[in-house]
Amino acid sequence: MEQTPKMEFFTGQGRIVTLLYDSPKSGESNYGTWHRYAVDSGGQEQCIFASTGLHEQLVTYKKGDKVEIIKEEFEPGRTRFNVIPQEGTLPNQPKPSSSNDTDLNIKWGMAFNNATRVACSIPLHGDETPGDRLKLIAELTPKMFEIACSMSTTSKSESTTSKSDDTPF
C-alpha cells in the first residue's frame, strides 16, 4: 500500500489546497491529539498533520473548499499558520465540539460582525468592488474568531498575559 505524501510548509510561503473530506482523521499518540487532513494540491493527494492552531482554522471548512495555508513568522523563532479562503470559499461556522457550542456560536457571530465593520469602515477605492470587501470579510472572520477564542474569560489582567503557540497575544 502506497503512503500518502506529507505536505511540507516553509516559512513565508503559501500552499493552495482543496480539502478532500469534511473533517480530519484524529487520534491520540504519545505527543497528544493529532489531526490528519487529506488535501489535493496541484492534482496530487497529500496529507497535513495540523498543529492545534492550524486545526482550529481548517476545521471550519468542508470537503471541496479551497484555501491557502501560509506559515508565517510573527516574532523571531516563532511561527503560526494563516488560512485564507480562495475562489468563493467562505469559512463555515465552527463545528460544535463540546458543551460550549453556544459560546462558540456567539464568538463566531461577534467575529463576523467585527470583520464586517472593519471591511466596511473605509470607502471603496478606485477599481475596488463590493466583492473585494466580501473576500476581506471572509479573510478577517476566522482571524477575529481565533482572537476571540484565545481570550480568557477569567479576568482582564490574566487575558493580557496569556500566550498561545499560534498567536502573538
Secondary structure, 3 states (H helix, E strand, C coil): CCCCCECCCCCCCEEEEEECCCCCEEEEECCEEEEEEEEEECCEEEEEECCHHHHHHHCCCCCCCEEEEEEEEEECCEEEEEEEECCCCCCCCCCCCCCCHHHHHHHHHHHHHHHHHHHHCCCCCCCCCHHHHHHHHHHHHHHHHHHHHHCCCCCHHHHHHCCECCECC
